[in-house]
Amino acid sequence: MISCKTYEQLSKEELYSLLKLRQDVFIIEQASIYGDIDDLDEQALHYLVYQSTPNDSLGLLGYARSRKVQAKDTIKIERVVLHPSVRNEGLGKVLVNRVLKDALRLYPSAEPVLSAQTLATGFYQKFGFEEFGQPYDDCGIEHIDMRYPLPNLSV
């Protein structure tokens, strides 16, 4: 079950769970010391993936956020993460499909973009994302920017 909520709609338990999952994977598992709490969660839509309900004993299985960047007319897809116990089971595809579908529906003229760990670029390419720019170090992990090209409707 995937739920999509604004920051204001998140319960304290949901906020704690998503921050813990992000910390467990991005900071502890990947040994990358960075400021995960970046003052952008309040502007984002939050996608939470549970087995069946938020009270399930397995807890939060996956998470992603998206947010509209007005100055660049883009939708940033960020913090895509799965619990280690459910990786390589197709849940990541379901999650990214949902986030991308919502982004295109809510903001049809805004280009979806993301900063991918270079090891994950093949995963995002399956959705149609394309690399742009040069790889860069983001707190000890190599990343590259990717975008989902919008169709040219002016033809």
DSSP file with accessible surface (Angstrom, degrees, kcal/mol):
  #  RESIDUE AA STRUCTURE BP1 BP2  ACC     N-H-->O    O-->H-N    N-H-->O    O-->H-N    TCO  KAPPA ALPHA  PHI   PSI    X-CA   Y-CA   Z-CA
    1    1 A M              0   0  108      0, 0.0    49,-2.6     0, 0.0     2,-0.5   0.000 360.0 360.0 360.0 126.2    0.0    0.0    0.0
    2    2 A I  E     -A   49   0A  34     47,-0.2     2,-0.4    49,-0.0    47,-0.2  -0.953 360.0-171.7-109.8 126.4    1.4    3.4   -1.0
    3    3 A S  E     -A   48   0A  23     45,-2.5    45,-2.6    -2,-0.5     2,-0.5  -0.910  10.0-152.1-114.4 148.2    0.0    6.5    0.6
    4    4 A C  E     +A   47   0A  38     -2,-0.4     2,-0.3    43,-0.2    43,-0.2  -0.983  24.2 167.0-119.8 126.3    0.9   10.1   -0.5
    5    5 A K  E     -A   46   0A  51     41,-2.5    41,-3.3    -2,-0.5     2,-0.1  -0.976  33.5-122.8-139.3 151.3    0.7   12.8    2.1
    6    6 A T  E >>  -A   45   0A  46     -2,-0.3     4,-0.9    39,-0.2     3,-0.6  -0.396  43.7-100.8 -77.6 168.8    1.7   16.4    2.6
    7    7 A Y  G >4 S+     0   0   74     37,-0.6     3,-1.0    35,-0.3    35,-0.1   0.916 124.4  53.9 -57.5 -42.8    4.0   17.2    5.5
    8    8 A E  G 34 S+     0   0  143      1,-0.2    -1,-0.2    34,-0.2    34,-0.0   0.778 105.7  53.6 -65.1 -27.7    1.0   18.5    7.5
    9    9 A Q  G <4 S+     0   0  117     -3,-0.6    -1,-0.2     2,-0.1    -2,-0.2   0.652  84.8 104.6 -82.4 -16.4   -0.9   15.2    6.9
   10   10 A L    <<  -     0   0   21     -3,-1.0     2,-0.1    -4,-0.9    -3,-0.0  -0.441  68.1-133.9 -67.9 136.3    1.9   13.0    8.3
   11   11 A S     >  -     0   0   44     -2,-0.2     4,-2.6     1,-0.1     5,-0.2  -0.413  26.5-107.7 -77.6 165.6    1.4   11.6   11.7
   12   12 A K  H  > S+     0   0  171      1,-0.2     4,-2.6     2,-0.2     5,-0.2   0.907 122.5  52.2 -59.8 -39.2    4.2   11.8   14.3
   13   13 A E  H  > S+     0   0  129      2,-0.2     4,-2.5     1,-0.2    -1,-0.2   0.899 109.6  48.1 -65.6 -40.9    4.7    8.0   13.8
   14   14 A E  H  > S+     0   0    9      2,-0.2     4,-2.7     1,-0.2     5,-0.2   0.926 112.2  48.9 -66.1 -43.9    4.9    8.3   10.0
   15   15 A L  H  X S+     0   0   43     -4,-2.6     4,-2.4     2,-0.2     5,-0.2   0.941 112.7  48.0 -61.4 -45.3    7.4   11.2   10.2
   16   16 A Y  H  X S+     0   0  160     -4,-2.6     4,-2.6    -5,-0.2    -2,-0.2   0.938 112.4  49.8 -60.3 -44.9    9.5    9.2   12.7
   17   17 A S  H  X S+     0   0   39     -4,-2.5     4,-2.5     1,-0.2    -2,-0.2   0.905 112.1  46.1 -62.8 -43.5    9.4    6.1   10.5
   18   18 A L  H  X S+     0   0    0     -4,-2.7     4,-2.3     2,-0.2    -1,-0.2   0.911 114.0  48.0 -70.5 -38.1   10.4    7.9    7.3
   19   19 A L  H  X S+     0   0   41     -4,-2.4     4,-2.5    -5,-0.2    -2,-0.2   0.909 112.6  49.7 -67.2 -37.5   13.3    9.7    9.0
   20   20 A K  H  X S+     0   0   89     -4,-2.6     4,-3.2    -5,-0.2     5,-0.2   0.928 110.8  48.7 -66.9 -43.2   14.5    6.5   10.6
   21   21 A L  H  X S+     0   0    9     -4,-2.5     4,-2.2     2,-0.2     5,-0.4   0.940 112.6  48.2 -62.3 -45.7   14.4    4.6    7.3
   22   22 A R  H  X>S+     0   0    0     -4,-2.3     4,-2.2     1,-0.2     5,-0.8   0.932 115.0  45.7 -60.0 -44.6   16.3    7.4    5.6
   23   23 A Q  I  X>S+     0   0   92     -4,-2.5     5,-2.6    -5,-0.2     4,-1.3   0.945 111.1  52.1 -63.3 -47.6   18.9    7.5    8.4
   24   24 A D  I  <>S+     0   0   51     -4,-3.2     5,-2.5     3,-0.2    -1,-0.2   0.878 123.4  27.7 -58.9 -39.1   19.3    3.7    8.5
   25   25 A V  I  <>S+     0   0    4     -4,-2.2     5,-1.9    -5,-0.2    -2,-0.2   0.943 127.4  36.0 -89.5 -56.7   19.9    3.4    4.8
   26   26 A F  I  <5S+     0   0   22     -4,-2.2     6,-0.6    -5,-0.4    -3,-0.2   0.844 131.4  23.8 -72.9 -33.6   21.5    6.7    3.6
   27   27 A I  I  <XS+     0   0   36     -4,-1.3     5,-0.9    -5,-0.8     4,-0.3   0.895 132.7  27.6 -98.7 -51.5   23.6    7.5    6.7
   28   28 A I  I > <S+     0   0  107     -5,-2.6     3,-0.7     3,-0.2    -3,-0.2   0.984 126.5  37.8 -80.1 -58.0   24.3    4.3    8.5
   29   29 A E  I 3 <S+     0   0   92     -5,-2.5    -3,-0.2    -6,-0.3    -4,-0.2   0.917 126.7  37.4 -61.3 -44.4   24.2    1.5    5.8
   30   30 A Q  T 3 <S-     0   0   56     -5,-1.9    -1,-0.3     2,-0.1    -2,-0.2   0.431 102.2-132.7 -89.6   1.1   25.9    3.7    3.2
   31   31 A A  T < 5 +     0   0   84     -3,-0.7     2,-0.6    -4,-0.3    -3,-0.2   0.895  55.2 145.0  49.7  49.3   28.2    5.3    5.7
   32   32 A S      < -     0   0    7     -5,-0.9     2,-0.8    -6,-0.6    -1,-0.2  -0.947  39.9-153.0-121.5 109.7   27.5    8.8    4.3
   33   33 A I        +     0   0  143     -2,-0.6     2,-0.3   106,-0.2    -6,-0.1  -0.735  40.1 134.0 -85.2 111.6   27.4   11.6    6.8
   34   34 A Y        -     0   0   52     -2,-0.8     2,-1.5   104,-0.0     3,-0.2  -0.976  64.8 -92.6-152.5 163.7   25.1   14.3    5.5
   35   35 A G        +     0   0   61     -2,-0.3    -2,-0.1     1,-0.2     0, 0.0  -0.637  41.7 172.1 -83.4  88.6   22.3   16.5    6.7
   36   36 A D        +     0   0   11     -2,-1.5     2,-1.2     1,-0.1    -1,-0.2   0.880  67.6  71.6 -66.2 -37.7   19.2   14.5    5.8
   37   37 A I        +     0   0  120     -3,-0.2    -1,-0.1     1,-0.2   -18,-0.0  -0.687  64.2 161.1 -82.4  99.8   16.9   16.9    7.6
   38   38 A D        -     0   0   43     -2,-1.2    -1,-0.2     0, 0.0    -2,-0.1   0.128  57.4-107.0-115.6  15.7   17.2   19.7    5.0
   39   39 A D  S    S+     0   0  122      1,-0.1    -2,-0.1     3,-0.0     4,-0.0   0.682  99.4  97.4  66.0  17.4   14.2   21.9    5.6
   40   40 A L    >   +     0   0   39      2,-0.1     3,-1.2     1,-0.1     4,-0.4   0.534  54.4  83.4-110.1 -10.6   12.6   20.7    2.4
   41   41 A D  G >  S+     0   0    8      1,-0.3     3,-1.2     2,-0.2   -34,-0.2   0.859  84.8  61.2 -61.4 -33.0   10.3   18.0    3.9
   42   42 A E  G 3  S+     0   0   87      1,-0.2   -35,-0.3   -35,-0.1    -1,-0.3   0.758 106.8  45.8 -65.6 -23.2    7.7   20.7    4.6
   43   43 A Q  G <  S+     0   0  118     -3,-1.2    25,-0.4   -37,-0.1    -1,-0.2   0.461 103.1  87.5 -94.3  -4.6    7.4   21.5    0.9
   44   44 A A  S <  S-     0   0    5     -3,-1.2   -37,-0.6    -4,-0.4     2,-0.4  -0.528  72.7-124.4-103.5 161.0    7.3   17.9   -0.4
   45   45 A L  E     -AB   6  66A  39     21,-3.2    21,-1.9    -2,-0.2     2,-0.5  -0.862  33.6-144.4 -92.4 138.3    4.8   15.2   -1.0
   46   46 A H  E     -AB   5  65A   0    -41,-3.3   -41,-2.5    -2,-0.4     2,-0.6  -0.919   8.9-159.2-114.2 126.9    5.7   12.1    0.9
   47   47 A Y  E     -AB   4  64A   1     17,-3.3    17,-1.6    -2,-0.5     2,-0.5  -0.924  12.0-172.7-108.0 117.5    5.2    8.6   -0.4
   48   48 A L  E     -AB   3  63A   0    -45,-2.6   -45,-2.5    -2,-0.6     2,-0.6  -0.943   8.5-157.0-115.7 131.5    5.1    5.9    2.2
   49   49 A V  E     +AB   2  62A   2     13,-2.7    12,-3.1    -2,-0.5    13,-1.3  -0.939  16.6 173.6-113.5 119.1    5.0    2.2    1.4
   50   50 A Y  E     - B   0  60A   6    -49,-2.6    10,-0.1    -2,-0.6     5,-0.0  -0.867  42.0-118.1-118.3 156.1    3.6   -0.2    3.9
   51   51 A Q  S    S-     0   0  109      8,-0.6    -1,-0.1    -2,-0.3     9,-0.1   0.960  94.3 -41.5 -54.8 -54.1    2.9   -4.0    3.7
   52   52 A S  S    S+     0   0   62      1,-0.5    -2,-0.1   -51,-0.1    -1,-0.1   0.478 124.4  11.1-144.3 -42.8   -0.8   -3.3    4.3
   53   53 A T  S >  S-     0   0   65      6,-0.1     3,-2.2    -4,-0.1    -1,-0.5  -0.958  73.3-108.0-139.3 160.2   -1.3   -0.8    7.0
   54   54 A P  T 3  S+     0   0   55      0, 0.0     6,-0.1     0, 0.0    -3,-0.0   0.738 119.4  57.2 -59.8 -19.1    0.9    1.7    8.9
   55   55 A N  T 3  S+     0   0  151      4,-0.1    -5,-0.0     3,-0.0     0, 0.0   0.390  77.0 129.7 -93.1   3.8    0.6   -0.5   12.0
   56   56 A D    X   -     0   0   33     -3,-2.2     3,-1.7     1,-0.1    -5,-0.0  -0.264  69.0-122.1 -57.6 143.9    2.0   -3.6   10.2
   57   57 A S  T 3  S+     0   0  121      1,-0.3    -1,-0.1     2,-0.1    -2,-0.0   0.753 111.2  60.9 -63.9 -22.8    4.7   -5.3   12.2
   58   58 A L  T 3  S-     0   0   92      1,-0.2    -1,-0.3     0, 0.0    -2,-0.1   0.689  93.0-163.3 -77.1 -17.3    7.1   -4.8    9.2
   59   59 A G    <   +     0   0   23     -3,-1.7    -8,-0.6    -6,-0.2     2,-0.4  -0.273  49.6   0.7  71.6-154.4    6.7   -1.0    9.5
   60   60 A L  E     +B   50   0A  12      1,-0.2   -10,-0.2   -10,-0.1     3,-0.1  -0.537  57.6 178.7 -75.2 123.5    7.7    1.3    6.6
   61   61 A L  E     +     0   0A   7    -12,-3.1    22,-3.2    -2,-0.4     2,-0.3   0.728  63.7   3.1 -96.2 -29.0    9.1   -0.7    3.7
   62   62 A G  E     -BC  49  82A   0    -13,-1.3   -13,-2.7    20,-0.3     2,-0.3  -0.988  57.9-174.7-157.1 162.3    9.8    2.2    1.2
   63   63 A Y  E     +BC  48  81A   0     18,-2.5    18,-2.7    -2,-0.3     2,-0.3  -0.993   7.4 165.6-158.9 149.9    9.7    5.9    0.9
   64   64 A A  E     -B   47   0A   0    -17,-1.6   -17,-3.3    -2,-0.3     2,-0.3  -0.960  15.7-152.9-156.7 160.5   10.2    8.8   -1.6
   65   65 A R  E     -BC  46  78A   0     13,-2.7    13,-3.2    -2,-0.3     2,-0.3  -0.961   5.4-167.4-133.9 155.9    9.4   12.4   -1.7
   66   66 A S  E     -BC  45  77A   6    -21,-1.9   -21,-3.2    -2,-0.3     2,-0.3  -0.986   7.0-179.8-138.3 150.8    8.8   14.9   -4.5
   67   67 A R  E     - C   0  76A  36      9,-1.8     9,-2.9    -2,-0.3     2,-0.4  -0.994  28.8-116.5-152.8 145.5    8.6   18.6   -4.6
   68   68 A K  E     - C   0  75A  33    -25,-0.4     2,-0.8    -2,-0.3     7,-0.2  -0.674  18.9-155.8 -81.7 128.3    8.0   21.4   -7.1
   69   69 A V  E >>> - C   0  74A  30      5,-3.1     5,-1.6    -2,-0.4     4,-0.9  -0.909   7.9-168.6-106.2 101.2   10.9   23.7   -7.7
   70   70 A Q  G >45S+     0   0  145     -2,-0.8     3,-0.7     1,-0.2    -1,-0.2   0.895  79.1  58.1 -58.7 -45.5    9.3   26.9   -8.9
   71   71 A A  G 345S+     0   0  103      1,-0.3    -1,-0.2     2,-0.1    -2,-0.0   0.803 119.7  28.9 -61.6 -28.8   12.4   28.7  -10.1
   72   72 A K  G <45S-     0   0  161     -3,-0.6    -1,-0.3     2,-0.1    39,-0.2   0.399 101.1-125.2-110.9  -0.1   13.4   25.9  -12.5
   73   73 A D  T <<5 +     0   0   68     -4,-0.9    38,-1.7    -3,-0.7     2,-0.3   0.940  68.1 128.8  49.8  51.4    9.9   24.5  -13.3
   74   74 A T  E   < -Cd  69 111A  15     -5,-1.6    -5,-3.1    36,-0.3     2,-0.5  -0.891  59.0-134.4-128.0 161.6   11.0   21.1  -12.2
   75   75 A I  E     -Cd  68 112A   2     36,-2.0    38,-3.0    -2,-0.3     2,-0.5  -0.986  23.6-147.8-113.2 118.6    9.7   18.3  -10.0
   76   76 A K  E     -Cd  67 113A  47     -9,-2.9    -9,-1.8    -2,-0.5     2,-0.6  -0.789   5.4-159.4 -89.8 125.5   12.5   16.9   -7.8
   77   77 A I  E     +Cd  66 114A   4     36,-2.6    38,-0.5    -2,-0.5     2,-0.3  -0.937  29.3 166.6-102.3 123.7   12.2   13.3   -6.9
   78   78 A E  E     +C   65   0A  23    -13,-3.2   -13,-2.7    -2,-0.6     3,-0.1  -0.888  37.6  24.3-139.8 163.0   14.3   12.6   -3.8
   79   79 A R  E     +     0   0A  46     -2,-0.3     2,-0.5     1,-0.2    -1,-0.1   0.791  61.8 178.4  56.3  35.4   15.1   10.2   -1.0
   80   80 A V  E     +     0   0A  29    -16,-0.1     2,-0.3    -3,-0.1   -16,-0.2  -0.595  17.0 159.3 -70.4 119.8   13.9    7.1   -2.9
   81   81 A V  E     -C   63   0A   7    -18,-2.7   -18,-2.5    -2,-0.5     2,-0.4  -0.999  28.9-162.7-149.7 144.1   14.7    4.3   -0.4
   82   82 A L  E     -C   62   0A  26     -2,-0.3   -20,-0.3   -20,-0.2     5,-0.1  -0.962  34.3-105.5-124.5 147.1   13.6    0.7    0.4
   83   83 A H    >   -     0   0   69    -22,-3.2     3,-2.1    -2,-0.4     4,-0.3  -0.426  36.7-117.7 -63.4 140.8   14.1   -1.3    3.5
   84   84 A P  G >  S+     0   0   64      0, 0.0     3,-1.1     0, 0.0    -1,-0.1   0.822 110.3  64.6 -54.2 -29.8   16.9   -3.8    2.9
   85   85 A S  G 3  S+     0   0   67      1,-0.2   -24,-0.0   -24,-0.0    -2,-0.0   0.639 107.5  39.8 -71.4 -13.5   14.5   -6.8    3.5
   86   86 A V  G X  S+     0   0   12     -3,-2.1     3,-0.9   -25,-0.2     5,-0.5   0.246  82.4 127.3-121.6  14.7   12.4   -5.9    0.4
   87   87 A R  T <  S+     0   0   78     -3,-1.1    -4,-0.0    -4,-0.3     0, 0.0  -0.365  71.3  21.9 -72.2 151.3   15.0   -4.9   -2.2
   88   88 A N  T 3  S+     0   0  172      1,-0.1    -1,-0.2    -2,-0.1    -2,-0.0   0.751  93.3 104.8  64.6  27.9   14.9   -6.5   -5.6
   89   89 A E  S <  S-     0   0  139     -3,-0.9    -2,-0.1     0, 0.0    -1,-0.1   0.266  98.5-100.8-115.5   5.6   11.3   -7.5   -5.3
   90   90 A G  S  > S+     0   0   36     -4,-0.1     4,-1.7     3,-0.0     5,-0.1   0.374  91.9 116.1  93.2  -4.9    9.8   -4.9   -7.6
   91   91 A L  H  > S+     0   0   37     -5,-0.5     4,-2.6     1,-0.2     5,-0.2   0.876  72.2  57.4 -67.0 -34.4    8.6   -2.5   -4.9
   92   92 A G  H  > S+     0   0    8     -6,-0.2     4,-2.7     1,-0.2     5,-0.3   0.903 105.4  51.0 -62.1 -39.2   11.0    0.2   -6.1
   93   93 A K  H  > S+     0   0  105      2,-0.2     4,-2.6     1,-0.2    -1,-0.2   0.923 110.6  48.5 -63.4 -44.1    9.4    0.1   -9.5
   94   94 A V  H  X S+     0   0   79     -4,-1.7     4,-2.0     2,-0.2    -2,-0.2   0.931 113.5  47.6 -62.0 -43.8    6.0    0.5   -8.1
   95   95 A L  H  X S+     0   0    0     -4,-2.6     4,-2.4     2,-0.2    -2,-0.2   0.953 114.2  44.0 -64.6 -49.8    7.1    3.4   -5.9
   96   96 A V  H  X S+     0   0    1     -4,-2.7     4,-2.9     1,-0.2     5,-0.3   0.908 111.3  55.1 -66.6 -38.5    8.9    5.3   -8.6
   97   97 A N  H  X S+     0   0   90     -4,-2.6     4,-2.7    -5,-0.3    -1,-0.2   0.926 110.1  46.8 -57.3 -44.0    6.0    4.7  -11.1
   98   98 A R  H  X S+     0   0   81     -4,-2.0     4,-2.5    -5,-0.2     5,-0.2   0.937 113.7  46.5 -64.9 -46.5    3.6    6.2   -8.6
   99   99 A V  H  X S+     0   0    1     -4,-2.4     4,-2.5     2,-0.2    -2,-0.2   0.939 115.9  45.7 -62.8 -45.3    5.8    9.3   -7.8
  100  100 A L  H  X S+     0   0   10     -4,-2.9     4,-2.5     2,-0.2     5,-0.2   0.926 112.1  51.0 -65.3 -43.8    6.4    9.9  -11.5
  101  101 A K  H  X S+     0   0  146     -4,-2.7     4,-1.9    -5,-0.3    -1,-0.2   0.931 112.9  45.8 -59.6 -46.4    2.8    9.4  -12.5
  102  102 A D  H  X S+     0   0    9     -4,-2.5     4,-3.1    -5,-0.2     5,-0.3   0.907 111.1  52.9 -63.8 -42.0    1.6   11.9   -9.8
  103  103 A A  H  X S+     0   0    3     -4,-2.5     4,-2.3    -5,-0.2     7,-0.2   0.932 111.5  45.5 -60.4 -44.9    4.3   14.4  -10.8
  104  104 A L  H  < S+     0   0   49     -4,-2.5    -1,-0.2     1,-0.2    -2,-0.2   0.848 116.4  46.4 -68.9 -32.2    3.3   14.4  -14.5
  105  105 A R  H  < S+     0   0  155     -4,-1.9    -2,-0.2    -5,-0.2    -1,-0.2   0.925 117.9  40.1 -74.9 -44.2   -0.4   14.6  -13.5
  106  106 A L  H  < S+     0   0   72     -4,-3.1    -2,-0.2     1,-0.3    -3,-0.2   0.836 133.4  20.5 -75.5 -34.3    0.0   17.4  -11.0
  107  107 A Y    ><  +     0   0   93     -4,-2.3     3,-1.7    -5,-0.3    -1,-0.3  -0.613  67.8 172.0-136.1  73.0    2.6   19.5  -12.9
  108  108 A P  T 3  S+     0   0   95      0, 0.0    -1,-0.1     0, 0.0    -2,-0.1   0.742  80.8  46.9 -62.7 -21.2    2.4   18.5  -16.6
  109  109 A S  T 3  S+     0   0   85      2,-0.1     2,-0.4    41,-0.0    41,-0.1   0.521  93.2  92.6 -97.2  -3.9    4.8   21.3  -17.7
  110  110 A A  S <  S-     0   0    0     -3,-1.7   -36,-0.3    -7,-0.2    -3,-0.1  -0.763  76.0-128.3 -94.3 132.6    7.4   20.7  -15.0
  111  111 A E  E     -d   74   0A  54    -38,-1.7   -36,-2.0    -2,-0.4     2,-0.3  -0.647  19.8-127.5 -81.1 124.1   10.3   18.3  -15.9
  112  112 A P  E     +d   75   0A   0      0, 0.0    36,-2.8     0, 0.0     2,-0.3  -0.540  36.8 174.5 -69.1 132.5   10.9   15.5  -13.4
  113  113 A V  E     +dE  76 147A  15    -38,-3.0   -36,-2.6    -2,-0.3     2,-0.3  -0.936   9.4 177.8-135.4 158.1   14.5   15.4  -12.2
  114  114 A L  E     -dE  77 146A   4     32,-2.4    32,-2.9    -2,-0.3     2,-0.6  -0.981  31.6-124.0-154.5 162.3   16.5   13.5   -9.7
  115  115 A S  E     - E   0 145A  37    -38,-0.5     2,-0.3    -2,-0.3    30,-0.2  -0.949  38.9-164.4-109.4 107.7   20.0   13.1   -8.4
  116  116 A A  E     - E   0 144A   2     28,-2.7    28,-2.3    -2,-0.6     2,-0.2  -0.729  26.1-116.2 -99.8 141.2   20.8    9.4   -8.7
  117  117 A Q  E >   - E   0 143A  43     -2,-0.3     3,-2.6    26,-0.2     4,-0.4  -0.562  36.5-121.4 -62.5 135.8   23.6    7.4   -7.1
  118  118 A T  G >  S+     0   0   35     24,-2.4     3,-1.2     1,-0.3     4,-0.3   0.821 111.9  61.5 -59.1 -28.1   25.6    6.3  -10.2
  119  119 A L  G 3  S+     0   0  168     23,-0.4    -1,-0.3     1,-0.2     3,-0.2   0.702 106.1  48.4 -67.8 -17.0   25.0    2.6   -9.2
  120  120 A A  G <> S+     0   0   29     -3,-2.6     4,-1.7     1,-0.1     3,-0.4   0.368  77.8 100.8-104.6   4.9   21.3    3.2   -9.6
  121  121 A T  H <> S+     0   0   22     -3,-1.2     4,-2.4    -4,-0.4     5,-0.2   0.886  79.4  56.2 -61.9 -37.3   21.2    5.0  -13.0
  122  122 A G  H  > S+     0   0   33     -4,-0.3     4,-1.2     1,-0.2    -1,-0.2   0.886 104.7  54.0 -60.4 -37.4   20.2    1.8  -14.9
  123  123 A F  H >4 S+     0   0   58     -3,-0.4     3,-0.5     1,-0.2     4,-0.4   0.950 112.4  42.3 -60.5 -48.4   17.2    1.5  -12.6
  124  124 A Y  H ><>S+     0   0   24     -4,-1.7     5,-1.7     1,-0.2     3,-1.4   0.825 105.3  63.9 -72.7 -29.2   16.0    5.0  -13.4
  125  125 A Q  H ><5S+     0   0   93     -4,-2.4     3,-1.5     1,-0.3    -1,-0.2   0.836  90.9  67.1 -63.0 -29.4   16.8    4.7  -17.1
  126  126 A K  T <<5S+     0   0  156     -4,-1.2    -1,-0.3    -3,-0.5    -2,-0.2   0.752 100.8  49.3 -63.1 -21.8   14.1    1.9  -17.3
  127  127 A F  T < 5S-     0   0   30     -3,-1.4    -1,-0.3    -4,-0.4    -2,-0.2   0.512 129.9 -95.5 -91.4 -10.0   11.5    4.7  -16.6
  128  128 A G  T < 5S+     0   0   35     -3,-1.5    -3,-0.2    -4,-0.4    -2,-0.1   0.435  73.8 147.8 107.8   2.2   12.9    7.0  -19.3
  129  129 A F      < -     0   0    4     -5,-1.7     2,-0.4    19,-0.2    -1,-0.3  -0.454  30.8-156.0 -69.5 145.0   15.2    9.1  -17.2
  130  130 A E  E     -F  147   0A 103     17,-2.9    17,-2.5    -2,-0.1     2,-0.1  -0.963  15.9-116.0-123.9 141.8   18.4   10.4  -18.9
  131  131 A E  E     +F  146   0A  91     -2,-0.4     2,-0.3    15,-0.2    15,-0.2  -0.413  33.7 178.3 -70.9 146.3   21.7   11.4  -17.4
  132  132 A F  E     +F  145   0A  60     13,-2.4    13,-0.6    -2,-0.1     2,-0.1  -0.983  45.2  11.3-146.9 149.4   22.8   15.0  -17.8
  133  133 A G  E    S-     0   0A  52     -2,-0.3    -2,-0.0    11,-0.1    11,-0.0  -0.316  95.6 -53.6  80.9-168.6   25.9   16.8  -16.5
  134  134 A Q  E     -     0   0A 156      1,-0.1    11,-0.3    -2,-0.1     9,-0.1  -0.777  57.1 -96.1-107.6 151.2   28.9   15.2  -15.0
  135  135 A P  E     -     0   0A  60      0, 0.0     2,-0.3     0, 0.0     9,-0.2  -0.281  46.8-172.5 -60.0 151.1   29.0   12.8  -12.0
  136  136 A Y  E     -F  143   0A  75      7,-2.7     7,-3.2     5,-0.1     2,-0.5  -0.980  27.9-104.7-146.5 156.9   29.8   14.4   -8.7
  137  137 A D  E     -F  142   0A 113     -2,-0.3     2,-0.6     5,-0.2     5,-0.2  -0.718  28.7-173.2 -84.8 125.7   30.6   13.4   -5.1
  138  138 A D  E >  S-F  141   0A  66      3,-2.4     3,-1.1    -2,-0.5    -2,-0.0  -0.893  75.6 -38.4-121.1  93.6   27.6   13.8   -2.7
  139  139 A C  T 3  S-     0   0   56     -2,-0.6  -106,-0.2     1,-0.3     3,-0.1   0.876 124.6 -40.3  57.0  44.1   28.9   13.1    0.8
  140  140 A G  T 3  S+     0   0   59      1,-0.2     2,-0.4  -108,-0.1    -1,-0.3   0.437 121.4  97.5  91.4  -0.8   31.2   10.3   -0.3
  141  141 A I  E <  S- F   0 138A  33     -3,-1.1    -3,-2.4   -23,-0.0     2,-0.3  -0.985  74.8-121.2-124.8 128.6   28.8    8.7   -2.9
  142  142 A E  E     + F   0 137A 106     -2,-0.4   -24,-2.4    -5,-0.2   -23,-0.4  -0.505  38.4 176.1 -71.6 130.2   29.0    9.3   -6.6
  143  143 A H  E     -EF 117 136A  20     -7,-3.2    -7,-2.7   -26,-0.3     2,-0.3  -0.848  16.5-162.8-126.1 163.8   25.8   10.8   -8.0
  144  144 A I  E     -E  116   0A   5    -28,-2.3   -28,-2.7    -2,-0.3     2,-0.2  -0.987  26.6-113.2-145.7 145.0   24.7   12.1  -11.4
  145  145 A D  E     -EF 115 132A  50    -13,-0.6   -13,-2.4    -2,-0.3     2,-0.3  -0.544  34.6-172.7 -76.9 144.1   21.7   14.3  -12.3
  146  146 A M  E     -EF 114 131A   0    -32,-2.9   -32,-2.4   -15,-0.2     2,-0.3  -0.967   5.5-164.1-135.8 151.1   18.9   12.7  -14.4
  147  147 A R  E     -EF 113 130A  86    -17,-2.5   -17,-2.9    -2,-0.3   -34,-0.2  -0.972  21.1-133.9-136.3 154.6   15.8   14.1  -16.0
  148  148 A Y        -     0   0   59    -36,-2.8   -19,-0.2    -2,-0.3     2,-0.1  -0.906  34.6-132.4-105.8 103.4   12.6   12.7  -17.5
  149  149 A P        -     0   0   49      0, 0.0     3,-0.1     0, 0.0   -36,-0.0  -0.393  14.7-137.8 -64.9 130.8   12.2   14.4  -20.8
  150  150 A L        -     0   0   51     -2,-0.1   -39,-0.1     1,-0.1   -41,-0.0  -0.603  29.3 -98.6 -81.7 147.9    8.7   15.8  -21.4
  151  151 A P        -     0   0   95      0, 0.0     2,-1.0     0, 0.0    -1,-0.1  -0.367  35.3-113.7 -65.2 145.2    7.2   15.3  -24.9
  152  152 A N    >   +     0   0  111      1,-0.2     3,-0.7    -3,-0.1     0, 0.0  -0.711  36.8 178.9 -82.0 104.1    7.5   18.4  -27.1
  153  153 A L  T 3   +     0   0  153     -2,-1.0    -1,-0.2     1,-0.2     0, 0.0   0.469  64.8  78.9 -87.8  -0.6    3.8   19.4  -27.5
  154  154 A S  T 3         0   0  102     -3,-0.0    -1,-0.2     0, 0.0    -2,-0.1   0.435 360.0 360.0 -89.6   3.3    4.5   22.4  -29.7
  155  155 A V    <         0   0  159     -3,-0.7     0, 0.0     0, 0.0     0, 0.0  -0.456 360.0 360.0 -78.4 360.0    5.0   20.3  -32.9
